[in-house]
Amino acid sequence: MILEMKVPSPGESITEVEIAEWLVEDGDYVEKDQAIAEVDSDKATLELPAEASGTITLKAEEGDAVAVGAVVCLIDTSAEKPEGGEAPKSEAKEEKAPKKEASPAPQTSETKTYATGTASPAAKKVLAEKGIDASAIKGTGKDGRITKDDAVKAVPSMGTPSGGNRSSSRSKMSMLRRKVAERLVEAKNTTAMLTTFNEVDMSPIFELRKEYKETFKTKHGVSLGFMSFFTLAVVRALKMYPAVNSMIDGKEMISYDFCDISIAVSGPKGLMVPVMRNAENLSFRGVESEVKRLAIRARDGQITVDEMTGGTFTISNGGVFGSMLSTPIINPPQSGILGMHNIVERPVAIDGKVEIRPIMYVALSYDHRIIDGKESVGFLVAVKEALENPVELLMDNDVKKALEL
């Protein structure tokens, strides 16, 4: 019996996928539920499992875009599993190998005698006077030899000296990468995007982490990082400025009474933005556990479409890559994104004295169509205040209770 395997729907609104990589070859025997291919949708990379055991016939090439529901391969379920698994194929390859070794050698030596770039004595003299390397000239003489006429016509490079590596390569962008590119351009072209900046003195958070990070990790199994502080500071600010937690839908503005926070993470296939649902209900431990879970799934290519769908506001941490300052791009249809950056010790004025403090620059990009300057600046100031006074504003003056210690 021949089974037609069709492309399953990875999620709502996805109409096609791209064959990123076949994990088997045409004619292989596959087991049921064995991963036979990796497919890219516009939101995630997913594995395609075999629906039955049998011999597979591929019906699409790597890089092909295949519609959801289209036949991607055939599986002959009546085929018996070969003894020794892949042994017959290996033997066949070994039998073919000697034929490649039987190539005659004389041709190679002949080619070397008349290699491209060999110049006649007269041509060498002309090239030497011009300061041109013979390897940069394509000869028109017999077997590619450089003639005097070739040397006379040769024009010396006016830029970088020749002889260096000037190769290039071309590769097809994955569907996920193309979709990210489209969304970034869409955000720039369809929103009135503006960015406001501020700076945060991270000393209070440094002190808290220094005192409690070991106890926190021992009890909860996750590190007390910066993301929990930033996420809870953002949740507090979103409640104060609900317009930042809103979106435009046609001529209407949709505001949310929950905070689904998207976190931009770097995955093997590029930027991914999984979502922490109802972050307003998460504690420090809850945020750190969820960030760790989503980051691991993104890194291992196991993130699902549902885990990246939705989100009312985004936090992007470019600081992990060393970014000092940037203008993050809004993640449509959201209206705001907070950019975190690296922490650098800087001289600042404290009570009339210069002190060295760990400072982070933060940036809020927002859609000016529904978020006014007063709200955007107020939102970022609220984030700054919470980060600089976390014990009072994020922990209700009870650090151990907030950290569940």
N, C-alpha and C positions, 0 to 999 in steps of 0.2 A: 504493500500500500504506500502510495506517495502522499506525504503530508505537506501541505502548503503552509509555510510559516509566514504570517503577516506581521507587519510592524504594529505593535500595540500602542495605544495612546498613552504618552508619558504624563499627560495632564490636560486640564481644560485649556482650550484656545490654542493648543499646539497642533499644527496640521501636517508637519513634516519633520523628519529627522535626517541627520547626515551620518553615513557610515564612517565612523572615525577610524576603526581598525577591526579587521577580521582576526579573531583569535584562533581560527581553524583554517584549514586549506580545503579547496574544492576536492571532494572525494574522500575526505576524512570520515572515520566512524566517530560519532559523538554520542555521549550518554545524555539521558533526559536530565534537564535542569543544569547541564554544563554551560558555562558562559561561552558563547560562540562569537560574540562581537561586542564592541563598544560603540554606542551611538550617541551623537551630540544632538540635543535639542537646543532651542534658543535660551534655555534656562539652566540646563545641567547635562552632565555626561552620565549615561546609564548603561548597564550591562544587559545584553539580550540573551536570555537563557534558551536552550534547546527545549522544544515542547515534547519531544519524544526521542528515543534512541534509534539510531540508524545511520546510513551513509548520507552525507550532506552534499547538496549541489548549490553553489552560491549563485544568486541571481542579481547581484549588485556589486559594484566595485567600491573600493575604499575612496571616500570623497564624494560619492554619489548622494544626492538628496533624494530621499524616498518618502513618499506620502504615507501618512498614517493609514493603515489598513491595506497597503500594497504588499504583494508577495516579495519577500526579501531572500528566501532560500527554500529549497525543497529537501525533505528528509525521507529517504526510502526506509520505512520502518520494517520492511520484510528482510532487509539485509542482516546477515549475521555478523556478530563482532569477530574480527579477524584474530586468530591466535597470535599471541605475542604483541598485541596492540599495534604499534607503529613499525614493528620490525620489517614487514614487507617493503614499506616505503624506503626505509633506511638502506635495505639491501639494493633496491632499485637505484638509489642514488649512488651507492658505492660501485655498482656495475657501470654506471655512466661516467664515473670519475676518470678512469684510465684514458677515455677518448680525448678528454681535455688535455691530458699530459702528453699526448702523441703529437702535439703541434711541432712542426719542423723548426729548428733553430736558425738555419741559414738566413731566412728572411730578415730576422731581427738584426743580425750583424750587418746585412746590406743596408738596412735603413739607417743604422748608426753612421755608416760611411758617408751618407749623403743627408745628414740631419739638417732640418730647417735651421737657418741661422748661420750656416757655414758660408763664409765670404771669400771671394777671390782676393788675391794679394792687392790688386788695385782698389777693390772695394774697401778692404780693411784700412788702407791708407786714408781714403776719403772719410770714412767713418771716424777714424781716430782724430782727424783734423776738426771734425764737427763735434767731437765729444759724444758720439752716439754709440750705444751698446748694440752689437750685432744681433743680440737676441730679441731686440725690439723691432727688427725689420723683417718683413715678409718678402723673401726672395722670389724673383720671377724666373730665375734660371732653371736649369735641369735639376730635378729632384729638390727644388726649393732653394738652390744656391743663390746667394746674394751677388748680383752683378755690379759692375762699376756704375751702370746707369741707375740701379736701385739706390746705391749709396749717394749719388749726386742728387736724386730726387728726394731723399730722406730729409725731413724737417726735424731739427732738434726740439725736444720738449722745452717749453717755456715755464713749466711748473715744476712739480715734484720730479726728481730724477727717475728715469725709467728703471725697470728691473725689480721693483717691489711687487708685492702681491696685490693685485687689483681684481680679484675674483668677486663674484656676487652669487647669490642664490635666490630662488623664488619658490615660495611654498604657499599653499592655499590656507587661508584663515579658517579656523574652525567655525561652525555655526554659532557656538557660544560667543566666540570673540567678535564675530560679525554683528551679533545682536547687541553686545555691549557697546560696540562702536556706534550702532544706529541709535541706541538709547541716549548715549552721551551727546550726539549731534542733535537729537530731538530735544533734549533738555536745554541746550544752548539756544536753539531756534524757536522754541515754543513757550519759554518762560522768561519773565522779566527778572533774570537772576542778578542778584547783588550780594556782595560779601562784606560782612563787618568783622572786625578783629578785636581781640583783647588779650591780656596776659594773665596767667594764673601763678601765684606763688604756691608751689607744691610742698612747702615745708611741713604744714600740718599733716598731710597725707603721708609724707616720708616718715614722720615721727610715729604715726599710728602703725604703719606697716613694720617699722623697725621693732616696735614693742610687741605686736601681736601676730606677725606673720607666721612664726613657727608654731605657736599654739593653734592658730587658725588652720594651718595645713595639717597638723597632726590630728585634729578633731574632725575636719571635714574632707580631707583628702584632696583639696584643691588649694592653690596659692591665693593669697589676698593681693590681687593685682590692682591696676588702675581702672579697669573697665567697670568694676562694680561701683566705684565712686562716681565715675562719669555717667554711668547709666542712671543711677539714682538721682544725681544732680539734674540730669536732663528730664527725668520724669517729673521732678518737682517743678522745674521751669515750664514744662508743657502744661501743667495744671494751672500755673499762674498766667500763661499766655496761650490760650487754646487755639488761637489763629495759626500758630506755628504747627499745631497738630491737626491741620485741616488740608483739604485738597479741593481743586477746582474740577467740576464735572459739568462741562458745557457752560451754561449760564448760572449754575448753582455752586454753592460752596458747601462741602461736606465736612463737618467737624466731628471728631471722635472723642468719646468719653473713656477710651482705653488707650494704652500706649504700647503698640507693637513696634519694638525697636529693631531696626535692621542694623546688622554689623557687617561692615565690609571686610572680607578676609581674602587672602590670596590662596587660590587652589591650584592644582596641577594644570588645569585648563584655562586659568586666568582668574579675573576678579569674580568673586561670588558674594552674594549678600543674603545670608540666611537671617531669619527673623526670630527674635525672642518675644513670644506671645505674652501679653498682659504683664509687661515689665513692672507695672505699678504694684503688682502683688508679690514681686520677688524681693527677697532679702539680699544681703551681701553674699551669703553662701549660695543662694539661688541663682544670682547673676553669674557668679564665677563658675558654677557647675554647668550652667547652660552655655556660656561662652566656650568653655572647654569642650563640651560635647559637640557643638556645632563646628568648631574649628577642626576637630579631629575628623569629623565626617566629611568636611569640605576637603581637607588634605588627602584623605583616603579615597576621594571620588565617590563617596556613598551618599552625599547630600541629595535629597529628593526635591522635586518641583514644589511640593506642598510646603516644604521647609523654607523655600525662598519666595513664596507668594505672599503678597500683602506687605505690611509694614507701613507705619504712619510717620516715621522719622528715622533718619539714618545717622549712625556714628561711624566715622572713618578714622582709623589710627595710622596716619602716615609716619608717625614718629618711630615706629618699629623699624623703618627703613632709613631713618636718619633725617627725615624732612624737617626743616626748621620752620617753614611757613608755606602755605599753599592756599589756593581757593578751590575747595572741593566742589564738584558738580552735583547738582540735585539729582536724586534718583526718582524719576517720574513714576507715578503721578504725585509723589510726595512734594511737599512745599519747603522742606528744610533739611539741611544736613550739617552736622557738626564735625569739623576737622580737628583731630588731636595731632600734636607734633612732638618733636623730641624735647627732652628736658635738659636745659643748659644752665650751668651756674653763671649768674649775671650780677653785676653790681646794681643794687637798687637803694633808693632812699627810704629809710625806715625811721620815723620820728626824728627827722633832721640829720640822721647819720647814714653813711653809706655802709650797706651790708651785702654780703654775697649770699644769694638765695637761689634755689633751684626753680627756674622759671620755664613755664611752657606757654607758647603762643597758641591760642585757639582761634578758630575761624568758623563763622556761621554763614553759609550760603543759603539764601532764601528767595522765594518767589515774591517779588514786590507787588504782584497783582493783588494778593490777598494779605500780605504781611507788610505793615507799615514800618518805617524806620524806628519809631518809638517802640514797637513791639519786638522788633528784631534785636535792637540794642538792649532793651530791657531783659529779653530772654537770655542773652549772652552774659549780661551782668549778673543775673540770677544764678546761672551756672557757675560763674566765677565765685560768687559769694558762698555758695554751697561747698565748693571745693576748698576754699580758704578757711571755712569754718565748719568742717564736716561733723564734728562732735555735736554741735548745737542743731544744725540744720538738717543733717542726714541721720543722726543717731539718737536724737532726742535726749542728749546729755547722758546717755547710758551706753558706753562703748561695748561692754561685755554682752549686754542684752542684744544689741544690734548685730554683733558678730556671732551671736549664739554660742558663747563660750561658757 
